Amino acid sequence: MEVEETSSLIGGKKQARRNRLIYIAVAVAVACAIVAFSVYYFALRSDGSSAYANCQYAIVGGGWGGFYYAYRMTVEEKIYPANEVCIFERLPRIGGRVCTQSNLPGWQDLAVDVGAYRFHTNMGLVAGLIRKVLNLPVICWSGGVPVPCVDTNNPPTGYYQAADPYGNNGGYIHGHNGLRDLLYEAGMRKVFLNHELVNIDTNDDAEHNITLSFANGVTLNVKHAMLNIGSPAIALLNRTNMLYTKTTPLYTQALMSPVDDPAVRQHLFYEDAWWVSKLGVTTGPNYFIYDGQLPPLQAGDLGQAARKCLLPDGTYSPTPIQYGNCTGAFQVTYYWSTWNEIYRSFFPNGKSDGDSHMFIKRGDSVAVDAFLDSIHQRLMANFTPLFEARGINVSSIAPPTSTVYGIWDSTFNPYLPSTSEPYYYNSTVNNADALCFLRNRVVRPVPGYDVFVANEAWSNSGGWAEGSLLMAERVMQARFKVKKPSWVSEDYWNTTVSYRIPQWDCAKDEDCVSDPCTTTRCVAGTCAAEAMPEGTPCEDNDPCTPSGVCSIDGFCRRGTVIPCPQNEACGDGACLPLVTPPLPLCHSSYGKLDLRWEVMGESIRIYYSLPGVSYAALGFGSRMIGADVVVAWVNDDGSFAVRDTYIPGYVAPVDDRSFNGTDDLTDKFVVSANGVLQVWFTRNLTASDQYDRPIDSLSQVVFAYSTGGEPGGITYHVLTEGICM
């Protein structure tokens, strides 16, 4: 069979080779744009052999984790022969929750993302792939802050997006496309689209002992199966599958643990990009519109909205032209809520069993026109003062011609939810340990079988593509002992990627590692865990509770707090009088933060307070990633906690003791009075372990806090600098 070659412009360069990978599907469908794909629809090869022949290693799910796993195992590690690897994707596109829309009617070649859309330089795997392996051009994403884009050839800490030739976001799908190209060059030829997994089970074949069954009737036996899918998709599998029948409840419960965090993301297209051509906005900020109506609107980061501006010679400018002749689209809604009725209404029956995005244009129906006009009128009402200041009548601004949006909600589409971290997060005293135990159960849910799971929902970077890659790395390190790629930093690898990799192979029980509430034994050369009986005492790492209690799902829950007399509270294992300590002498403030300190010989006494918060973190360093962080909160029972932690990557703070470090804080005290959380502690000026930062006159501090919920949910970060330390 001949393979048709086509070409496209990506980052301003011809990419003819992007079309060579063969895609096999059973139905034609229109989906999120995949730039310049050649898709082949057939069930048999031209020589009559099965299209699925030689699929020895199956990857189910064409998202970040699936393509990354294929790339690492075939191109870099060469563990899998490339011609024996097959990727199966339920949708008629790759990407999963990466859903880039391009070449939409009337939009020319502008692209927008209605799913995942950015990465942070602290995300060592995604950032390393895009910048060092794929060498994709990028633009900085300022988040609405009116600052110019810095030199992206040597990017500092911050968020970035793949770039198009006009200085816009070119689409996060370019990361997948780049991995696809490298897989093709290595000899991997098969991506099966429109293949929905319905069952996974064992068989009697000694080598190919995993059977995959798809909704289109295809069944095949494979050696290994990597599932790059979320818990809702797993829940929809036949309940006789091996993830239920060949394992214990401990592993099944872990698979079902993530919770849904629904979201809608919408972009509007204007033939006259009025924010550039009329208002002259080419850099930040975000405009939030609080008019009491649904959906809530956000003229999102107008300075970086997708736009094309004509030059006098009729060509397009690589940068926006203030007050120029421009067309464009911008994000008008990024709404995290279960409310999405108006968006559902344009789907048949208000639900989707296919993809989760919708493109609608003026003239499609009366309802569509009314929807576009309603949003436009609300936008114009908000921007009227800016237009009037320039002598422009808002009625002269033409309404949008079309819109595209994505709904990420498991009640709308069970296959493509927007997931947050598992519900176990924050429900135990040592959250980092609990999440680690959870991940180590999920990545190989059926001990003894090479069925793996890699999805961001179970990772320590929930909601980010980085999480899927981190989960894939846990599989590869535990099962195949892979080494650090040259493009990943040593620090990120040691503290984030390879942190507490599970032990699978064993010769005896002693080779296996048990969690506080599990018993792990060596069974047929594989470590297999079972939950201890519910109610078994366990170490919850809280000195204010004599003992924790094992739950039915194999986690150590916080025990009963030590009873204290009236006007006293437990802290660090002792009842302490609720007497406010004196404030240190030196003082600085930034926004909500009140910071005080006083040097006492070789030590420093520090106080910080924040109003209206339930959890507060103070970090020593120029940013939270890699910082020495003190976290503090008051529990519902009145006891309090102050922890010495370290943040190794784009994750929650991890107790120093989890890295075999030490708790170096003394004289701790926390009180929440009149709505203000106040924290005191003492520490050495020098670093006591490798996770501490020394403090001197040039030290910077960062702080973060949460305004509600259990300890650990950070909702705000900011940097401030001490002046008197």
Secondary structure, 3 states (H helix, E strand, C coil): CCCCCCCCEECCEECHHHHCCEEECCCCCCCCCCCCCCCECCCECCCCCECCCCCCEEEECCCHHHHHHHHHHHHHCCCCCHHHEEEECCCCCCCCCCCEEECCCCCCCCEEECCCCCEECCCHHHHHHHHHHCCCCEEEECCCCCCCCCCCCCCCCCEEEEECCCCCECCCHHHHHHHHHHHHHHCCCEEECCCCEEEEEECCCCCCCEEEEECCCCEEEECEEEECCCHHHHHCCCCCCHHHHCCCHHHHHHHCCEEECCEEEEEEEECCCHHHHCCCCCCCCCEEECCCCCCCEEEECHHHCEEEEECCCCCECCCCCCCCEEEEEEEEEEECCCCCHHHHCCCHHHCCCCCCEEEEECCCCHHHHHHHHHHHHHHHHHHHHHHHHCCCCHHHCCCCCEEEEEEECCCCCCCCCCEEEECCCCCCCCHHHHHHHHHHHHCCCCCCCCEEECCHHHCCCCCCHHHHHHHHHHHHHHHHCCCCCCCCCHHHHHHHHCCCCCCCECCCHHHCCCCCCEEEEEECCEEEEEECCCCCEECCCCCCCCCEEECCCCCEECCCCCCCCCCEEEECCEEEECCCCCCCCEEEEECCEEEEEEEECCEEEEEEEEECCCEEEEEECCCCCCCEEEEEEECCCCCEEEEEEECCCCCCCEEHHHHCCCCCCEEEEEEEECCEEEEEEEEECCCCCCCCCCCCCCCEEEEEEECCCCCCCCCEEEEEECCCC
